[in-house]
Amino acid sequence: MNFLYRLTCCLLTLCFIFANTIPLAAGGSSPAGTELQTNGKAVVLLDAYSGRVLYEHNSHEQLPPASLTKIMTGFLVAEYGNLDEKVTISEHAAETPEATVYLEPGEVLTRRDLLYAAMLPSANDACVALAESIAGSETAFVSMMNQKARDLGLKNTHFMNPHGLHDEAHYSSAYDMALLAKHALVNPVFAEVVSTKRAVIPWDSRPEEDRILLNQNRLLYRYDDAVGVKTGYTRQAGNCVVGAAKRGDMLLIAVSMNSSTVYEDLINLFEFGFNNYHMVSLGKAQDVSRMVNVKNGTSHAVAAAPKTDIKIAVTDEEALYLAYSLDIDSEREAPIKAGEKIGTCLLYLKGEQVGGIDLIAQDNINLKTSSAFPLSVSLPATIIASKWSLILAGLVALILIFKKSIRLQNALKRLILLLLRKRIPSQYRRHRF
């Protein structure tokens, strides 16, 4: 049945391409062609499953993200794991300015405590402590952030710190922040933290008190369908919010940057999305997989499947013009980690790509090694080492034999004298008369 459905969709798509009887909706704003009143300098509405842009305005413009930066910090911490590990607060982390939870040098908290502090009250000192805990230094962690941004395809993003305090070289875009949130929300730890309204963590120097952490994202209190994500503000960035809302089987992500009515912007975007679009499923993740050959691996192949079910938000008129294809190499080089992206499920609407879902490896595939020789030693080196070992062993054996045999010692002396006689010129030899 699934095959027939996909075949029908493909045929309809081809018919549309060649007939060209139904024009695509114009647009800088939304596929539905509806304009929204928003005050953000840059806004975007994203279908969180497919990545389809449902509405946008200046969504690729590079802008200061302020504390929206912490979405990347929190995502990396959640992915790194081991949240119960103890972290000793450094003097550098404790001295981080502006929004803080008043961390003190030498204080010990878990990564989990610090993650809640970073994401709920937006504590800058907690971000630095987390960065040092995971990467060894703030600078090294920022390198991890930028590498992750490249891996996720955030083309208009560059980080200079883990908290978002202003720096001219620290920037992102509304679209990049939405795309980052899309990936981050798949992590269950991250999703749980950003949807939490209140948390409590200890305070070492005040054992009679706890730190009460309240989520600054007012969308959680103002909009019933809200499930995250993060606020941000600096003088240069203005008010910024990345929000997520779930209604039924639809999960939407909305971003408004540098807006005087940031929460109204997001609520209007969400209502537009929920009222004009619905979800269409093209297949379950477990039913859409492909075996990929693995070169030099402990296994010859690995299964690749979509990270989530293949779903996309569409209008009633668009539902008949959907198709998808799997973009993946026929062969990959080992090693491969389970969950690693090894392709993309591309989603098409009326013949035009409108979204994509990561294809991820379902198993770990280690690099295949030779059993004949140690990993760290090549064949020539092994042979050389064996040769010298034999020579040394032989010399030791000869010495031991000569020590116990007078006849062999005398014979060796005669041989040496004979060799010397042959090497010394005749005029220098002593002659007997």
C-alpha positions in Angstrom: 0.0 0.0 0.0 2.9 2.3 0.9 4.5 1.5 -2.5 1.3 2.3 -4.4 0.9 5.6 -2.5 4.4 6.7 -3.3 4.1 5.6 -6.9 0.9 7.7 -7.2 2.6 10.7 -5.7 5.5 10.4 -8.1 3.2 10.2 -11.1 1.2 13.2 -10.0 4.4 15.1 -9.5 5.6 14.3 -13.0 2.3 15.2 -14.5 2.4 18.6 -12.8 6.0 19.3 -13.9 5.2 18.6 -17.5 1.8 20.2 -17.6 2.7 23.1 -15.5 -0.9 24.0 -15.0 -0.7 24.9 -11.3 1.7 27.7 -10.5 3.7 27.8 -7.3 2.6 30.4 -4.7 4.7 33.5 -4.9 6.6 34.4 -2.3 8.7 36.0 0.0 6.4 35.6 2.8 4.6 32.2 2.8 3.7 29.4 0.5 0.1 30.1 1.2 0.6 33.7 0.0 -0.7 35.2 3.2 1.0 38.3 4.7 1.4 38.5 8.5 1.9 41.6 10.6 5.1 41.2 12.6 7.5 43.7 14.0 10.6 41.6 14.0 13.6 42.7 11.9 13.8 39.1 10.9 11.1 36.4 11.4 10.6 32.8 10.2 8.1 30.0 10.8 9.4 26.4 10.3 7.8 23.0 10.2 9.9 21.2 12.8 9.7 17.8 11.1 10.4 18.6 7.5 12.2 21.9 7.9 9.8 23.5 5.4 9.6 27.3 5.7 6.0 28.3 6.1 6.6 32.0 6.5 9.7 34.3 6.5 10.9 37.9 6.4 14.6 38.7 6.2 15.2 35.2 7.7 18.8 34.9 6.3 20.0 38.3 7.5 23.0 38.2 9.8 22.0 39.7 13.2 23.3 39.5 16.8 21.5 36.6 18.5 22.1 37.5 22.1 21.2 34.6 24.4 19.6 32.6 21.6 23.3 31.5 21.4 22.5 29.3 24.5 20.4 27.0 22.3 23.7 25.8 20.7 25.4 25.6 24.2 22.5 23.6 25.7 22.3 21.3 22.6 26.0 20.4 22.8 25.8 19.8 26.6 22.7 17.6 26.1 24.4 15.6 23.3 27.6 15.2 25.3 25.8 13.4 28.0 27.0 12.5 31.5 24.9 15.2 33.1 25.5 13.9 36.6 29.2 14.6 36.4 30.4 17.1 39.0 31.8 20.5 37.9 34.0 22.7 40.0 33.4 26.3 39.2 36.4 28.2 38.1 37.2 31.8 38.9 36.9 32.7 35.2 33.4 31.3 35.0 32.3 33.0 38.3 33.5 36.3 37.0 31.3 36.2 33.8 29.2 39.4 33.7 25.5 40.3 33.4 22.9 37.6 33.7 24.2 35.1 36.3 23.1 32.7 39.1 26.0 34.0 41.2 28.3 31.0 40.9 31.3 31.1 43.3 34.8 29.8 42.6 35.3 26.3 44.0 31.6 25.6 44.2 30.5 22.2 42.9 27.4 21.5 40.8 26.4 18.9 38.3 26.3 19.5 34.6 22.5 19.0 34.8 22.2 21.8 37.4 24.3 24.1 35.2 22.2 23.2 32.1 19.0 24.3 33.8 20.7 27.5 35.0 21.9 28.3 31.5 18.6 27.7 29.8 15.9 28.9 32.3 17.2 32.2 33.8 19.8 32.4 31.0 22.9 32.4 33.3 26.1 33.4 31.5 28.3 32.1 34.3 26.7 28.6 34.0 27.4 28.6 30.2 31.1 29.3 30.8 31.3 26.6 33.5 29.7 24.1 31.1 32.0 25.1 28.3 35.1 24.5 30.5 33.7 21.3 31.9 33.2 19.7 28.4 36.0 21.2 26.3 38.6 22.2 28.8 38.3 25.9 28.0 35.8 28.4 26.8 37.8 28.9 23.6 37.8 25.2 22.8 34.1 24.9 23.4 33.4 27.8 21.0 35.3 25.9 18.4 33.0 23.0 19.0 30.0 25.3 18.6 31.2 26.6 15.2 32.0 23.1 14.0 28.5 22.0 15.0 27.1 25.0 13.1 28.9 23.9 10.0 27.7 20.3 10.4 24.1 21.5 10.6 24.3 23.8 7.6 24.0 27.1 9.5 25.4 29.3 6.8 24.9 32.6 8.4 26.2 31.8 11.9 29.4 32.4 13.8 30.0 32.2 17.5 32.6 33.9 19.7 31.3 32.8 23.1 28.9 30.3 24.7 26.4 32.9 26.1 25.7 35.6 23.5 27.2 38.7 25.0 27.7 41.1 22.2 30.7 40.7 19.8 30.8 42.1 16.3 32.0 38.7 15.0 29.2 36.9 16.9 26.1 36.6 14.6 23.3 34.3 13.3 20.0 34.6 11.4 16.4 33.8 12.1 16.5 30.8 9.8 19.7 29.4 11.3 18.3 29.7 14.8 15.1 27.9 13.7 17.1 25.2 12.0 19.3 24.8 15.1 16.2 24.5 17.3 14.7 21.9 15.0 17.8 19.6 15.5 18.1 20.4 19.2 14.4 19.5 20.0 15.0 16.0 18.8 17.2 15.5 21.8 14.9 14.5 24.7 17.1 16.1 27.4 17.2 19.4 25.6 13.4 19.3 24.9 12.6 18.6 28.6 14.9 21.4 29.9 13.5 24.2 27.6 9.9 23.3 28.4 10.5 23.5 32.1 9.0 26.5 33.8 10.7 26.2 37.2 13.7 24.3 38.7 15.7 24.2 41.9 19.4 23.7 42.2 21.7 23.8 45.3 23.7 26.8 46.7 26.8 25.6 48.4 27.6 28.8 50.4 24.0 29.1 51.5 23.0 25.6 52.6 19.8 26.9 54.1 18.7 28.2 50.7 18.3 26.9 47.1 18.6 28.6 43.8 15.1 29.0 42.3 15.3 29.0 38.5 12.4 30.5 36.6 12.2 30.2 32.8 12.3 33.7 31.2 10.5 32.5 28.1 7.1 34.1 28.7 5.7 32.2 25.7 5.4 29.2 28.0 3.0 31.1 30.2 1.1 33.0 27.5 0.5 30.3 24.9 -1.0 26.9 25.8 0.7 25.0 23.0 4.2 26.4 23.7 7.0 23.8 24.5 10.1 26.1 24.4 12.7 27.3 23.5 14.8 30.4 24.4 14.8 34.2 24.8 17.6 36.7 24.2 18.3 40.4 24.7 21.2 42.8 24.4 21.1 46.5 23.5 22.5 45.7 20.1 20.2 42.6 19.4 17.0 43.9 20.9 14.4 41.4 22.0 14.7 38.0 20.4 12.8 34.7 20.9 13.0 31.3 19.4 9.7 29.5 20.2 8.3 26.0 19.7 4.6 25.0 19.8 2.9 21.7 19.4 -0.7 21.1 18.5 -1.9 17.7 17.6 0.7 16.1 15.4 2.2 19.4 14.2 5.3 20.9 15.8 6.2 24.4 14.7 9.2 26.6 15.4 9.0 30.4 15.2 11.7 33.0 15.5 11.5 36.8 15.8 14.7 38.9 16.2 14.9 42.5 17.2 11.2 43.1 17.8 9.3 45.4 20.1 6.4 42.8 20.2 8.3 39.6 20.1 5.8 37.4 21.8 2.9 38.7 19.8 5.0 38.0 16.7 5.4 34.4 17.7 1.8 33.8 18.6 0.6 35.3 15.3 3.1 33.0 13.5 1.9 29.9 15.3 -1.8 30.6 14.8 -1.1 31.2 11.1 0.7 27.9 10.9 -1.9 25.8 12.8 -4.8 27.4 11.0 -3.5 27.1 7.4 -1.5 23.8 7.4 -1.9 20.2 8.5 0.5 17.3 8.6 0.8 14.6 5.9 2.8 11.5 6.6 4.7 9.9 3.7 6.1 7.0 5.7 7.2 5.7 9.1 10.9 6.1 9.9 11.4 2.3 10.4 9.7 1.6 7.1 11.9 3.9 5.0 15.4 2.6 5.2 18.3 1.8 2.9 21.4 -0.4 3.3 24.6 1.4 2.6 27.8 -0.4 1.8 30.7 0.2 4.3 34.3 0.2 3.2 37.0 -1.2 5.6 34.4 -1.8 8.4 33.7 -4.6 10.8 30.4 -5.0 8.9 29.9 -4.7 5.2 26.8 -2.6 5.4 24.8 -0.3 7.7 21.1 0.6 7.7 20.2 4.2 7.2 16.8 5.5 8.2 15.1 8.9 8.7 15.7 10.5 12.1 11.9 11.1 12.4 8.8 9.9 10.5 8.5 11.5 7.1 6.0 14.2 7.7 5.4 17.6 6.3 3.1 20.5 6.8 1.0 21.4 3.8 -2.3 23.1 2.8 -5.3 21.1 1.6 -4.4 22.1 -2.0 -0.8 21.0 -1.7 -1.4 17.5 -0.3 -1.6 15.7 -3.7 1.7 17.1 -4.9 4.2 15.5 -2.5 7.1 13.2 -3.1 10.4 12.3 -1.6 13.7 10.7 -2.5 16.7 9.4 -0.6 20.0 11.3 -1.2 22.7 9.0 0.1 26.0 7.6 -1.1 26.1 3.9 -2.1 29.2 3.4 0.0 30.7 5.0 3.1 34.0 4.7 4.8 34.3 3.2 8.3 34.2 4.1 11.2 30.5 5.1 11.4 28.7 6.0 14.7 25.0 5.1 15.4 23.0 8.3 14.9 25.5 9.8 12.5 24.1 11.6 9.5 24.8 9.6 6.3 22.2 11.1 4.0 19.0 13.1 3.6 15.4 12.3 2.8 14.5 15.1 0.4 10.9 16.3 0.4 9.4 17.8 -2.7 6.2 19.8 -3.3 5.1 20.3 -6.9 8.5 19.2 -8.1 10.4 21.7 -5.9 12.4 20.7 -2.8 10.9 22.2 0.3 12.5 20.3 3.1 14.5 17.4 4.2 15.0 14.9 7.0 18.3 13.5 8.1 19.1 9.9 7.4 21.1 8.4 10.2 23.1 5.3 10.8 21.3 2.7 12.8 24.4 0.9 14.2 28.0 1.5 15.1 30.5 0.2 12.5 34.1 0.1 13.7 37.2 0.3 11.5 38.3 -3.2 10.4 41.8 -4.2 11.6 44.2 -7.0 10.6 44.4 -9.9 13.1 47.9 -10.9 12.0 49.8 -7.9 13.4 49.3 -5.3 16.1 47.4 -2.1 15.1 50.3 0.2 15.9 53.0 -1.9 14.1 53.3 -2.2 10.3 54.6 -5.4 8.6 58.2 -4.2 7.8 58.7 -2.9 11.3 57.6 -6.3 12.6 60.0 -8.2 10.4 62.9 -5.9 11.4 62.1 -6.3 15.1 62.0 -10.1 14.7 65.4 -10.1 12.9 67.3 -8.2 15.5 65.7 -10.2 18.3 67.1 -13.4 16.7 70.5 -11.9 16.3 70.7 -10.8 19.9 69.5 -14.2 21.1 72.1 -15.9 19.0 74.9 -13.8 20.4 73.8 -14.4 23.9 73.8 -18.2 23.3 77.3 -18.1 21.7 78.7 -16.2 24.7 77.3 -18.8 27.1 78.7 -21.7 25.0 82.2 -20.1 24.8 82.3 -19.5 28.5 81.9 -23.2 29.2 84.2 -24.6 26.4 88.0 -24.1 26.5 88.5 -25.8 23.2 86.1 -23.4 21.4 87.9 -20.4 23.1 91.3 -21.6 21.8 89.9 -22.2 18.4 88.5 -18.7 18.3 91.9 -17.3 19.3 93.6 -19.2 16.5 91.0 -17.9 14.0 91.5 -14.3 15.1 95.3 -14.6 14.8 95.0 -16.1 11.4 92.8 -13.2 10.2 95.2 -10.7 11.6 98.2 -12.3 9.9 96.4 -11.9 6.5 95.6 -8.3 7.2 99.0 -7.1 8.3 101.5 -6.3 5.5 104.5 -8.7 5.3 107.1 -6.1 6.1 105.5 -5.5 9.5 105.2 -9.1 10.5 107.7 -10.7 13.0 109.7 -13.5 11.4 111.2 -16.4 13.1 114.9 -17.1 12.5 
